Amino acid sequence: MSELIVGGVKVTYHVAGSGPVCLVHPGGPGIHYEYLRMPELEQHLTMVYVEPVGTGNSDLLPDGDYSMENYAYYANEVARQLGEEKVFFLGHSHGGFVALQFALDHPESLAGIIVYDSMAFNGPELGEEAGRRVDEYAAEHAGDPLADQVVQAWREDADLPADKAAHLDSLGRLLPVYFKDFRGIQDRIADWMTAMDLTLDPNRQPSLWDVRNRLGEITVPTLVLVGVADFICGEKWARQLHDGIPGSQLVVFGESGHFAHLEEPEAFSAAVLGFSSAH
């Protein structure tokens, strides 16, 4: 583990692999980086797994201002610490928001961004669309106890106490809807599921964000990745990114939900390495 202090705030990160540098920013916000480890990519890229402010070993922000601009600022400070002229930046889910903001605010630091299962806004529309997708999942899997547990966890989510154990329990019950074929993969990811962790900051302030009208300003090479069965950051939003960002590439994984690096690791790695090799 490495760390730097930025304005009195500690930011930590972990370096693995060799080759061109790629910063990796997890989702959540607040989910610890371990769920996003990508050993296949570490064979070809220097993967720098960031623990964002408010997460894991990094400090909480005293004012609770976890805006996308702040996340991008601290990520750029990590990039500067590494001493690389330009880096790739892979952001998953909420981390994809940060990737887009990074590209808008600090394009000079970037060789390219990889926006993995994400979108260009954070607000009520996200939850409304995801709720519809949960209803579709429940209808498709009617009678399956897993579907019942997903629906119950989704309905309870907004009323969860500020308690880490409660949020981890809810996430665990929701996990089936995040995969295209959860039953087919659950034995293979048993250790991954038990290792999932998160940090809650009760001082976190609301952070509505929308850059849909600014996508045309993004000038760095961009790869958009999405699983066809992703219920929360789905193909609809990925195509919106692809259509809005000039020259972007889009890859849709036909056998994945929100975690293509687990469900289709070979295809996922091929897409990322093809992009990084080209830029």
Disulfide bonds with the S-S distance in Angstrom:
none
